[in-house]
Amino acid sequence: MRAYQSFVIMTALMFFSSFLSLYTVRAHTIARHIIEYPRGYYAWTSSPRGSLFPCPRGPGPFLALSGVSEVDVFIYRYLIKSWVLVGLSILIWIGTGLFMLKSIRRK
């Protein structure tokens, strides 16, 4: 692989790893405002409702419960609550580091 190709791939991996890490931290911080009720109902602790996708933002300042969208429920239940998002972030950083080491050793 040529040097400029390695540099482009390394830059893309660094950008993606950084973005995923920042998203993970922000999503876990925002997810504290989600309440899980019995029978699978999820609500934001205040209104207007927040969002976890595409860019995490917290709920508004008014004290009223507001429903959580199906996409946000999926992200909360399967990616945040189960810590899969943290695991993916760690794996991406490991892969980025290994690629960087492999690229440096070739030179």
C-alpha positions as MATLAB code, in Angstrom:
seq = 'MRAYQSFVIMTALMFFSSFLSLYTVRAHTIARHIIEYPRGYYAWTSSPRGSLFPCPRGPGPFLALSGVSEVDVFIYRYLIKSWVLVGLSILIWIGTGLFMLKSIRRK';
ca = [
       0.000    0.000    0.000;
       1.349    3.407   -0.879;
       2.128    6.018    1.747;
      -0.630    8.420    0.729;
      -3.214    5.612    0.749;
      -2.159    4.648    4.274;
      -2.362    8.286    5.319;
      -5.890    8.673    3.908;
      -7.093    5.470    5.565;
      -5.410    6.402    8.847;
      -7.009    9.854    8.780;
     -10.447    8.366    8.068;
     -10.050    5.822   10.881;
      -8.944    8.520   13.325;
     -11.904   10.716   12.355;
     -14.404    7.843   12.659;
     -12.931    6.660   15.975;
     -13.039   10.162   17.428;
     -16.583   10.742   16.199;
     -17.801    7.419   17.624;
     -16.131    8.114   20.973;
     -17.661   11.589   21.234;
     -21.066   10.211   20.213;
     -20.778    7.448   22.829;
     -19.965    9.852   25.661;
     -22.717   12.280   24.649;
     -25.319    9.521   24.162;
     -24.590    7.980   27.579;
     -24.883   11.431   29.169;
     -28.205   12.132   27.439;
     -29.573    8.627   28.158;
     -29.701    9.445   31.870;
     -32.843   11.452   31.051;
     -34.740    8.390   29.784;
     -37.077    6.581   32.163;
     -38.043    2.955   31.516;
     -41.509    1.948   32.654;
     -42.948   -1.568   32.862;
     -44.406   -3.023   29.662;
     -41.708   -1.452   27.508;
     -42.720    2.216   27.694;
     -39.887    4.751   27.617;
     -40.172    8.471   28.351;
     -37.949   11.524   28.527;
     -37.952   13.158   31.958;
     -38.795   16.567   30.530;
     -40.279   18.141   27.456;
     -39.792   18.785   24.547;
     -38.296   15.393   23.988;
     -34.611   14.809   23.325;
     -32.999   12.644   20.708;
     -30.194   10.110   20.434;
     -30.095   10.058   16.631;
     -28.537   11.464   14.492;
     -26.965   13.875   16.965;
     -27.632   13.390   20.693;
     -29.445   16.294   22.339;
     -31.039   16.457   25.736;
     -34.694   17.049   26.494;
     -36.081   20.509   27.094;
     -36.533   22.347   30.406;
     -40.257   21.778   31.026;
     -41.207   19.187   33.640;
     -43.482   16.923   31.642;
     -42.902   13.410   30.409;
     -42.572   13.009   26.673;
     -42.407    9.815   24.658;
     -39.206    8.419   23.195;
     -39.134    7.638   19.461;
     -38.675    4.054   18.279;
     -35.192    4.793   16.916;
     -34.132    6.242   20.268;
     -35.619    3.242   22.109;
     -33.578    0.912   19.882;
     -30.366    2.890   20.494;
     -31.058    3.091   24.231;
     -32.051   -0.533   24.727;
     -29.581   -2.341   22.457;
     -26.584   -0.007   22.215;
     -26.442    2.124   25.367;
     -28.023    0.003   28.085;
     -26.086   -3.100   27.025;
     -22.817   -1.118   26.638;
     -22.406   -2.325   23.039;
     -21.678    1.242   21.924;
     -18.754    1.473   24.361;
     -17.450   -1.889   23.160;
     -17.667   -0.790   19.526;
     -15.813    2.403   20.332;
     -13.028    0.470   22.051;
     -12.794   -2.032   19.179;
     -12.589    0.751   16.604;
      -9.753    2.405   18.549;
      -7.917   -0.932   18.799;
      -8.319   -1.451   15.056;
      -7.097    2.087   14.361;
      -4.068    1.570   16.581;
      -3.197   -1.748   14.964;
      -3.506   -0.238   11.493;
      -1.237    2.646   12.508;
       1.371    0.266   13.946;
       1.221   -1.896   10.847;
       1.618    1.143    8.583;
       4.567    2.516   10.586;
       6.386   -0.838   10.626;
       6.158   -1.131    6.831;
       8.204    2.013    6.337;
];
